[in-house]
Amino acid sequence: MSVAVKFCGITTVEDAIQAVDLGCSAIGLNFYEHSRRLVPLKTADEIVRSIDGRVKTVAVFVDPRVEEVVNVVEEVGVDFLQFHGHEPAAFCEQFQVPFVKVAAVTDGFDFEGFSVKYHRARALMLDSFGGMERGGTGRTFDWALWPKYVKQRIILAGGLDATNVAQAIKQTKPWAVDVASGIEKDGGPTKDAQKMEAFMSEVRRVAG
């Protein structure tokens, strides 16, 4: 597909295998202690082993300690790191693992300054979040705020599901889309196979 898809907040081996079988490009494993999608290291390792490199794996953090990230890198062996907090560029770059930096988009968001600051990121993610919730809120941001001229890979996140992802892709033309709550069973964090399949079908319909 011309638009990559990341299924984030995977918490079980079963959900991981289902996601990969449906054709996603990457899965996200959440290591933020305040997230209902938090996955223990042992489970994360089992998930990564179960998919056997068929898609990329992404470890998601919010203002972690250095040792937290090192533990995940050493114990789980993910392909990418994703930072949702206030991590400085130097912090993100120190682990010698490709990383994604996330920003919350609101009125007045300085994308140019953000992109310059994190120019070494493998991709940048634009999301909607606030307070203790960092991603997976089920809320969109105003896509009219999407940057017009970009050189880096940009991932669209925030409130996406099968009902709006096609319009989102048409309007923003992202490199990738990221979904968590939009593919979960009511209350989450367990994923809903039908919602995952419907999401992939919509992405293929507009970007296949």
Secondary structure, DSSP 8 states (H G I E B T S, - for coil): --SEEEE----SHHHHHHHHHTT-SEEEEE--TT-TTB--HHHHHHHHHHHTTSSEEEEEESS--HHHHHHHHHHT--SEEEE-S---HHHHHTTSS-EEEEEE--TT--HHHHHHHTTT-SEEEEE--BTTB-S--S----GGGS-SS--S-EEE-SS--TTTHHHHHHHH--SEEEESGGGB-TT-SSB-HHHHHHHHHHHHHHH-
